[in-house]
Amino acid sequence: MGRSRHCTKSTVLTVASTFTRAPGVNLGYIGGRAEQVVFVRGFDRLPVPVYIRGIYIFM
């Protein structure tokens, strides 16, 4: 409950921009449409596992 309350009070505009608060995480733009991507230090762009509520999402 505390986390959701904190997120609603912040001025973050996108989900990706919330990751920039973590150390070793940067945002970038790739492709002709300038799609926003998240870079995590120590990982390549493709093999980073993504979990939503504990369920693995294949990227």
C-alpha positions as CSV (number, residue, x, y, z in Angstrom):
1,M,0.0,0.0,0.0
2,G,2.8,2.4,0.7
3,R,4.4,1.9,-2.7
4,S,1.3,2.7,-4.6
5,R,0.6,5.8,-2.6
6,H,4.2,7.0,-3.3
7,C,3.8,6.4,-7.1
8,T,0.6,8.4,-7.3
9,K,2.1,11.4,-5.5
10,S,5.2,11.5,-7.8
11,T,5.4,13.6,-11.0
12,V,6.5,10.7,-13.1
13,L,4.9,10.7,-16.6
14,T,5.8,7.2,-17.9
15,V,6.4,3.8,-16.5
16,A,9.9,3.8,-18.0
17,S,10.9,7.0,-16.2
18,T,10.2,5.3,-12.9
19,F,13.1,3.0,-13.6
20,T,15.6,5.9,-13.7
21,R,15.3,6.2,-9.9
22,A,17.1,2.9,-9.5
23,P,20.9,2.9,-9.7
24,G,22.4,1.4,-12.9
25,V,19.3,2.0,-15.0
26,N,19.2,4.4,-18.0
27,L,16.7,5.2,-20.7
28,G,17.4,5.4,-24.4
29,Y,15.7,5.8,-27.7
30,I,16.1,3.2,-30.5
31,G,14.7,2.9,-34.1
32,G,13.0,5.1,-36.6
33,R,10.0,5.6,-34.3
34,A,12.3,6.6,-31.4
35,E,10.9,3.9,-29.1
36,Q,12.0,4.2,-25.5
37,V,14.1,1.4,-24.1
38,V,15.4,0.7,-20.6
39,F,19.1,-0.2,-20.2
40,V,20.1,-2.1,-17.1
41,R,23.8,-2.2,-16.2
42,G,25.3,-5.6,-16.7
43,F,22.6,-6.9,-19.1
44,D,22.1,-6.7,-22.8
45,R,18.8,-5.2,-24.1
46,L,17.2,-8.5,-25.2
47,P,17.9,-11.2,-22.5
48,V,16.8,-9.1,-19.5
49,P,14.0,-11.1,-17.9
50,V,10.8,-9.2,-17.3
51,Y,8.3,-10.2,-14.6
52,I,4.9,-8.7,-14.0
53,R,3.5,-9.8,-10.7
54,G,5.8,-12.8,-10.7
55,I,4.9,-14.0,-14.2
56,Y,7.7,-14.1,-16.8
57,I,6.9,-12.0,-19.9
58,F,8.7,-13.1,-23.0
59,M,10.2,-10.1,-24.8
